[in-house]
Amino acid sequence: MNTRTLTALLAIPLGLFFNKTGAQDLTNIKFTVSDEDEWSKLFTRSSGWFGGDGIYSIPLNGAESKTAGKKDKTLFIFSDSMLGEISDGKLQPGSKMIHNSVAILEGKEPVADKIIFSWDMKDGKPESVFHPKTPNTGSTDYYWLGDGFVNQELNNAVYIFGYRVKTVSDGTFGFSEVGNTLIKIAEGQKPPFSNYDQKDTPFYLDKSTGETGSYGAGIYVNTAKAGAPQPDGYLYIYGVKGQAKNLLVARVLPKEFEDYSKWRFFDGTNWQSDMHKAATVTDQVSNELSLTALKDGRYALVFQQNGMGRSVAMRIGASPKGPFGPVIKLFDTSPSLTQKSYFSYNAKAHPSLSKEGELLISYNINSFDFFKDLNVYPQLYRPRFIKVKFQ
């Protein structure tokens, strides 16, 4: 393991988390952070799948807040993914980008022969696993993927948010999200999931509502079956909107997840049915993020500060809906930004792959000059991992 370690020397140790008024302390926490080289190496590949972003992890036993066992399986989902061959450090002809892919890991350790990457094939050529085919889908739409979970109240189906995206111009940011869907995979289906259901949701905020945004950036399953330490029985679904990366919160009972009329949105005081009245509970987050319960009763909201900043960051929450404290910078990604064109984004935690008292966190690397840099540095486009250990 890389010995580069940062220690946060803040006022109080974990466990003494109430201030003088009796409220939870949302500012102070003590931790160390280090590179997790073995996890990073797991996704440093030279054949088949060799790059991708997104990387949400979904424990297929549904135990989101428990560490996986040796035989448990975790589904990784990726958005834009690179397939091909790298030889002697050089990208070989014939590589292809697809818009999403998946992998299955057995156990909780980063062991190369325990993970299998999958994508679809059509006429002998690689294709994305998931393709939008809903009533609102446009002819050129494709999927990027949001967070997902196993719904133990609805026949253990896997649900994944699918963002409908279309290309609007050339360049790294020549795309636009145009809709939000739910992908549903029945229990027991195997990758590349040739049989799945999908349907449109109303959980996309378009320009007519002001700032654009979408739900599905993160999911917290606050149920006893998922291993949540303070279960209230609800799913908490996080949305992000606007340039300020404002965080929104919705909740619904797992058994009512597909009934959109049952969803409720936090307006800063109450849970109500109008999505457009949802309040900003904090800001400076990223379009992919995570919420994890800590042992002392608080919650860790993990994200990339401002979406594409150099800081893997955390805010401490008093509950899944907040309030949330100030930004706590966990890790500076600068050592991974070896070219001026590189940027880091979309950090999140993977609690079911984390040891007790720790959080395994991934962040992604991309380039403003993607294909040019990829030809020179073909393994740039992959997740990196760090470990945060709470004191």
Residue pairs with C-beta under 8 A, 6 or more apart in sequence:
1 34
1 35
1 36
1 37
1 38
2 34
2 35
2 37
3 34
4 34
4 35
4 335
5 32
5 33
5 34
6 32
6 33
6 34
6 330
6 331
7 30
7 31
7 32
8 29
8 30
8 31
8 32
8 33
8 328
9 30
10 27
10 28
10 29
10 30
11 27
11 28
12 25
12 28
12 30
13 30
13 391
14 29
14 30
14 31
14 294
14 295
14 296
14 390
14 391
15 296
16 25
17 24
17 25
17 28
17 296
17 297
17 298
18 24
18 25
19 25
23 318
24 297
24 298
24 318
25 316
25 325
26 298
26 315
26 316
26 317
26 318
26 323
26 324
26 325
26 326
27 316
27 325
27 326
29 298
29 316
29 328
29 390
30 390
30 391
31 330
31 388
31 389
31 390
31 391
32 388
32 389
32 391
33 330
33 331
33 386
33 387
33 388
33 389
34 386
34 387
34 389
35 384
35 385
35 386
35 387
36 110
36 360
36 385
36 386
36 387
37 385
38 110
39 110
39 360
39 362
39 385
40 382
40 383
40 384
40 385
41 110
42 110
42 111
42 112
42 115
43 55
43 382
43 383
44 379
44 382
45 117
45 379
45 382
46 85
46 86
46 87
46 379
47 85
47 86
48 83
48 117
49 81
49 82
49 83
49 101
49 103
49 117
49 119
50 82
50 83
50 84
50 86
50 378
50 379
50 382
51 81
51 82
51 374
51 378
51 379
51 380
51 381
51 382
52 78
52 79
52 80
52 81
52 82
52 101
52 381
52 382
52 383
53 78
53 79
53 80
53 345
53 346
53 364
53 366
53 381
53 383
54 77
54 78
54 79
54 80
54 100
54 144
54 145
54 288
54 346
54 364
55 76
55 77
55 78
55 348
55 362
55 364
55 383
56 76
56 77
56 145
56 146
56 147
56 148
56 288
56 348
57 74
57 75
57 76
57 350
57 352
57 353
58 74
58 75
58 76
58 77
58 148
58 149
58 150
58 158
58 160
59 66
59 68
59 72
59 73
59 74
59 75
59 150
59 352
60 72
60 73
60 74
60 75
60 150
60 158
61 68
61 72
61 73
61 150
62 149
62 150
62 151
62 152
62 156
62 221
62 225
62 226
63 72
63 225
63 226
63 227
63 352
64 149
64 220
64 221
64 226
64 227
64 228
64 351
64 352
65 221
65 226
65 227
65 228
65 229
65 292
65 293
65 351
65 352
66 226
66 227
66 352
67 108
67 351
67 352
67 353
67 354
67 355
67 356
68 74
68 107
68 108
68 352
68 353
69 107
69 108
70 106
70 107
70 108
71 106
71 107
72 106
72 107
72 108
72 352
73 104
73 105
73 106
74 104
74 105
74 108
74 352
74 353
75 102
75 103
75 104
75 148
75 158
76 102
76 103
76 104
76 105
76 115
77 100
77 101
77 102
77 145
77 148
77 160
78 100
78 101
78 102
78 103
78 145
79 99
79 100
79 143
79 144
79 145
80 97
80 98
80 99
80 100
80 144
81 97
81 98
81 99
81 100
81 101
81 119
82 95
82 96
82 97
82 374
82 381
83 95
83 96
83 97
83 98
83 101
83 119
83 126
84 91
84 92
84 94
84 95
84 96
85 91
85 92
85 94
85 95
86 92
86 378
86 379
89 378
90 378
91 374
91 375
91 378
96 125
96 126
98 119
98 126
98 127
98 128
99 128
99 142
99 143
99 144
99 165
100 128
100 129
100 130
100 143
100 144
100 145
101 117
101 118
101 119
101 128
101 129
102 117
102 118
102 119
102 129
102 191
102 192
102 193
103 115
103 116
103 117
103 118
103 191
104 115
104 116
104 118
104 191
105 114
105 115
106 114
106 115
107 114
108 352
108 353
116 191
118 129
118 191
118 192
119 126
119 127
119 128
119 129
119 192
120 126
120 127
120 128
120 129
120 192
120 194
121 127
121 192
128 142
128 143
129 191
129 192
129 193
130 143
130 145
130 160
130 162
130 183
130 193
130 196
130 198
131 142
131 143
132 141
132 142
132 143
132 162
132 164
132 179
132 181
132 198
133 198
134 164
134 179
134 181
134 198
134 199
134 200
135 200
136 164
136 179
136 200
137 164
137 179
138 164
138 166
138 178
140 166
140 167
141 164
141 165
141 166
141 178
141 179
142 164
142 165
142 166
143 162
143 163
143 164
143 165
143 181
143 183
144 162
144 163
144 165
144 177
145 160
145 161
145 162
145 163
145 183
146 160
146 161
146 162
146 163
146 214
146 215
146 216
146 217
146 288
147 160
147 161
147 216
147 217
147 218
147 219
147 288
147 290
148 158
148 159
148 160
148 161
148 183
148 219
149 158
149 159
149 219
149 221
149 226
149 235
150 156
150 157
150 158
150 159
151 157
151 158
151 159
151 254
151 257
152 223
152 225
152 226
152 254
153 253
153 254
153 255
153 257
154 254
154 255
154 257
154 258
155 186
155 187
156 187
157 184
157 185
157 186
157 187
158 184
158 185
158 187
158 189
159 182
159 183
159 184
159 185
159 257
160 182
160 183
160 185
161 180
161 181
161 182
161 183
161 214
161 215
161 216
162 180
162 181
162 182
162 183
162 198
163 177
163 179
163 180
163 181
163 214
163 216
164 177
164 178
164 179
164 180
164 181
165 175
165 176
165 177
165 178
166 175
166 176
166 178
167 174
167 175
168 174
168 175
168 176
172 366
172 367
172 368
172 369
172 370
177 204
177 212
177 214
178 204
178 206
179 200
179 204
180 200
180 201
180 202
180 203
180 204
180 214
180 215
180 216
181 198
181 199
181 200
181 201
182 198
182 199
182 201
182 258
183 196
183 197
183 198
184 196
184 197
184 198
184 199
184 258
185 193
185 196
185 197
186 195
186 196
189 195
189 196
199 258
201 215
201 260
202 260
202 275
203 214
203 215
203 216
203 237
203 239
203 250
203 260
203 263
203 275
204 212
204 213
204 214
204 215
205 211
205 212
205 213
205 214
205 239
205 241
205 275
205 276
206 212
209 276
210 242
211 241
211 242
211 243
211 246
212 241
212 242
213 239
213 240
213 241
213 242
213 246
213 248
214 239
214 240
214 241
215 237
215 238
215 239
215 248
215 250
216 237
216 238
216 239
217 238
217 239
217 240
217 285
217 286
217 287
217 288
217 289
218 237
218 238
218 288
218 289
218 290
218 291
218 348
219 235
219 236
219 237
219 238
220 228
220 235
220 236
220 238
220 290
220 291
220 292
220 293
220 299
220 320
221 228
221 235
221 254
222 228
222 230
222 231
222 232
222 233
222 234
222 235
222 236
222 320
223 231
223 233
223 234
223 235
223 254
224 231
224 233
228 293
229 293
229 295
229 297
230 293
230 297
233 253
233 254
234 251
234 252
234 253
234 254
234 320
235 251
235 252
235 253
235 254
235 257
236 249
236 250
236 251
236 291
236 320
236 321
237 249
237 250
237 251
237 252
237 263
238 247
238 248
238 249
238 250
238 289
238 291
239 247
239 248
239 249
239 250
239 278
240 246
240 247
240 248
240 285
240 286
240 287
240 289
241 248
244 280
244 283
244 284
245 283
245 284
245 285
245 286
245 287
245 306
245 307
246 280
246 282
246 283
246 285
247 280
247 281
247 282
247 283
247 285
247 289
247 301
247 324
248 265
248 266
248 278
248 279
248 280
248 281
249 265
249 266
249 278
249 281
249 320
249 321
249 322
250 263
250 264
250 265
250 266
250 275
250 278
251 263
251 264
251 266
251 271
251 320
251 321
252 259
252 262
252 263
252 264
253 262
256 262
261 273
263 273
263 275
264 271
264 272
264 273
265 271
265 272
265 273
265 274
265 275
265 277
265 278
266 278
266 279
266 281
266 321
267 277
267 278
267 279
268 279
268 281
281 321
281 322
281 323
281 324
282 301
282 315
282 322
282 323
282 324
284 303
284 305
284 306
284 313
284 327
285 301
285 303
285 305
285 307
286 303
286 304
286 305
286 306
286 307
286 308
286 345
286 346
286 347
287 307
287 346
288 303
288 345
288 346
288 347
288 348
289 301
289 302
289 303
289 346
289 347
289 348
290 301
290 302
290 303
290 348
290 349
290 350
290 351
291 299
291 300
291 301
291 302
291 317
291 320
292 299
292 300
292 302
292 349
292 351
292 359
293 299
293 300
294 300
294 316
294 390
295 356
295 357
295 390
298 316
298 317
298 318
299 316
299 317
299 318
299 319
299 320
300 314
300 316
300 317
300 349
300 359
301 314
301 315
301 316
301 317
301 324
302 312
302 313
302 314
302 330
302 347
302 348
302 349
302 359
302 361
303 313
303 314
303 315
303 346
303 347
303 348
304 311
304 312
304 313
304 344
304 345
304 346
304 347
304 363
305 311
305 312
305 313
305 327
305 329
307 345
307 346
308 343
308 344
308 345
309 344
310 332
310 333
310 334
310 337
310 344
311 327
311 329
311 330
311 331
311 332
311 333
312 329
312 330
312 331
312 332
312 333
312 344
312 347
312 361
312 363
312 386
313 327
313 328
313 329
313 330
313 347
314 327
314 328
314 330
314 388
315 324
315 325
315 326
315 327
315 328
316 324
316 325
316 328
317 323
317 324
317 325
318 324
330 361
330 386
330 388
331 361
331 363
331 386
331 388
333 344
333 363
333 365
333 384
336 342
336 344
336 365
336 384
337 343
337 344
337 365
338 377
339 367
339 373
339 377
339 380
341 367
341 368
341 369
341 373
342 365
342 366
342 367
342 368
342 373
342 380
343 365
343 366
343 367
343 368
344 363
344 364
344 365
344 366
345 363
345 364
345 366
346 363
346 364
347 361
347 362
347 363
347 364
348 361
348 362
349 359
349 360
349 361
350 359
350 360
350 361
350 362
351 359
351 360
353 360
354 360
354 387
357 389
357 390
358 387
358 388
358 389
358 390
359 387
359 388
359 390
360 385
360 386
360 387
361 385
361 386
361 387
361 388
362 383
362 384
362 385
363 383
363 384
363 386
364 382
364 383
364 384
365 380
365 381
365 382
365 383
365 384
366 380
366 381
367 373
367 374
367 380
367 381
370 381
373 380
374 380
374 381
